[in-house]
Amino acid sequence: MEQAHTRKLKKKFKSNLNKQHIICLGIPDDYDYMDKGLVSLLKNKVPQFIS
């Protein structure tokens, strides 16, 4: 998700988010489904946000 996606979510679903935390990984939307480069980026960035 890019910052633009975060802004769109907040604008469209403002009343439903109710202080929910949205995490933006800063990964451009330039990858195909299951692209190896994307999978590698996700494996490196996501673990710090989940427990």
C-alpha positions in Angstrom: 0.0 0.0 0.0 1.2 3.5 -0.8 0.3 6.7 1.1 -2.3 7.5 -1.6 -4.1 4.3 -0.7 -4.1 5.2 3.0 -5.6 8.6 2.3 -8.3 7.1 0.1 -9.2 4.5 2.8 -9.4 7.2 5.4 -11.5 9.4 3.2 -13.9 6.7 2.1 -14.3 4.8 5.4 -13.7 7.5 7.9 -16.7 6.7 10.1 -15.9 3.0 10.1 -12.3 3.2 11.0 -12.9 4.5 14.6 -9.2 5.1 15.5 -8.1 1.8 13.7 -4.4 1.8 12.9 -3.6 1.6 9.2 -0.1 0.4 8.3 1.4 1.6 5.1 4.4 -0.4 4.0 5.3 2.1 1.3 5.4 -0.5 -1.5 4.5 0.9 -4.9 1.6 -0.8 -6.7 3.9 -1.9 -9.6 3.9 -5.7 -9.1 2.0 -8.5 -10.6 0.3 -11.1 -8.4 2.8 -13.2 -6.5 5.7 -11.4 -8.1 9.0 -12.7 -6.5 10.2 -9.1 -5.8 6.9 -8.3 -4.0 7.0 -11.5 -2.0 10.5 -10.7 -0.9 9.6 -7.1 0.1 6.6 -8.4 2.1 8.7 -11.0 3.9 11.1 -8.3 5.0 8.5 -5.6 6.0 5.5 -7.4 7.4 7.0 -9.3 10.3 7.7 -6.2 12.3 4.0 -5.4 12.3 2.6 -8.8 13.4 3.2 -10.7 16.6 
